[in-house]
Amino acid sequence: MKKLLAVSLLAVVASSAFASAQCPAQPKDKWQKEADFKKQLAGQGYQIKKFKVSGNCYEIYGKNKDGKKVEIYFDPVSGKPVKSDIES
């Protein structure tokens, strides 16, 4: 049980570290507003189930325009995806 907990914790830390490394630290006043960014993603066909700030990135969980489950990290200033995981 302890090993499972340790592995799970390591995965979370590694994921957060990856996101932070891919999204450079930038002043929050330069970030796109969350509401505007969500509207932009919805316009691209994303269905957002969960939206959060992860390190220096915006992160979404939901579905893309093809209905596939996605987890995507975005640079909050440029809006460009920096890491994505799409279920096949």
C-alpha positions in Angstrom: 0.0 0.0 0.0 2.8 2.4 0.8 4.5 1.7 -2.5 1.3 2.5 -4.4 0.9 5.8 -2.5 4.6 6.7 -3.2 4.2 5.9 -6.9 1.0 8.0 -7.1 2.6 10.9 -5.3 5.6 10.8 -7.6 3.3 10.8 -10.7 1.5 13.9 -9.4 4.7 15.7 -8.6 6.3 14.8 -12.0 3.2 15.9 -13.8 3.2 19.3 -12.0 6.9 19.7 -12.6 6.4 19.0 -16.3 3.7 21.6 -16.6 5.6 24.2 -14.7 8.7 23.6 -16.9 6.7 24.0 -20.1 4.8 27.1 -19.1 7.3 29.8 -18.1 6.4 32.0 -15.1 4.7 35.1 -16.3 2.9 37.9 -14.5 -0.7 37.0 -13.9 -1.9 40.2 -15.4 -0.6 39.0 -18.8 -2.6 35.7 -18.6 -5.8 35.4 -20.6 -8.9 35.6 -18.4 -10.1 32.2 -17.5 -13.7 32.9 -18.7 -12.4 34.2 -22.0 -10.1 31.3 -22.5 -12.8 28.8 -21.7 -15.1 30.4 -24.3 -12.2 30.2 -26.8 -11.8 26.5 -26.2 -15.5 25.9 -26.4 -15.5 27.6 -29.8 -12.8 25.1 -30.9 -15.1 22.3 -29.9 -13.8 21.3 -26.5 -16.2 20.2 -23.8 -14.5 21.2 -20.5 -15.3 18.9 -17.6 -12.6 20.4 -15.3 -10.5 23.6 -15.7 -7.7 24.5 -13.3 -4.5 26.3 -12.9 -1.6 23.8 -12.7 1.7 25.5 -11.9 2.1 28.2 -14.5 -0.3 26.5 -16.9 -4.1 26.3 -17.5 -5.1 22.6 -17.5 -8.3 21.1 -18.8 -9.9 17.7 -18.6 -12.8 17.0 -21.0 -13.4 16.0 -24.6 -12.2 17.4 -27.9 -14.3 18.1 -31.0 -14.1 14.4 -31.9 -15.5 13.3 -28.5 -12.2 11.8 -27.3 -11.2 12.4 -23.7 -8.3 14.9 -23.3 -6.1 16.3 -20.6 -4.3 19.4 -22.0 -1.9 21.9 -20.5 -2.0 25.4 -22.1 0.3 28.4 -21.8 -2.0 30.9 -20.2 -0.6 33.9 -22.1 -0.3 32.5 -25.7 -3.1 29.9 -25.3 -0.9 27.3 -27.1 -1.0 23.7 -25.8 2.2 22.6 -24.2 1.3 19.0 -23.4 -1.7 16.9 -24.2 -2.9 13.4 -23.5 -5.7 12.2 -25.8 -7.5 8.9 -25.2 -7.5 6.8 -28.3 
